[in-house]
Amino acid sequence: MVNKPMLPLSPYPKKWEKPLKGTMKISFDIAVSNTKTSFGVIAHDSEGFVIGRGFSLKNEEMAGHWVNSMLSKKASRLLDC
């Protein structure tokens, strides 16, 4: 590497792990850049098959607790809860 990384490296490798048989795994991701916030949700079954997914982009800066609230609503709609 020529330059040092700007972000610290993770002390452990991250990899996707299958959920237990008969269950599903729901993953969330949030990205914030200046006045834009994007978030997504994806649900996998125990075989890794995608059950559902969703994504949204807001052209506004949002506080973390509002983003979590939006993700909960998105997950509920995604999974018909």
C-alpha positions, 0 to 999 in steps of 0.5 A: 500500500502506498498510502495509509487507509483513511478508515481503520481496518476491521480487526476481524474479517466480516462475512455473511453467515447463514441464519439457522434453518427455518429462520431468516436473516434481515440485514440493514445498511445506512449511508449518509453524505452531506444532505443525502441519506440512503438506507436499505434492507434485505432478507435472506432465508437459511439457504441464502435465497433473497426473500425480499429487499428494499432501498430508499434515498432521502435528499435530506440529512437525517438523525440516526434515530430517524434513519432507524425508524425508517428502516424499521418501517421499510422492514415491516413493509418488506416482510408484510408485518 
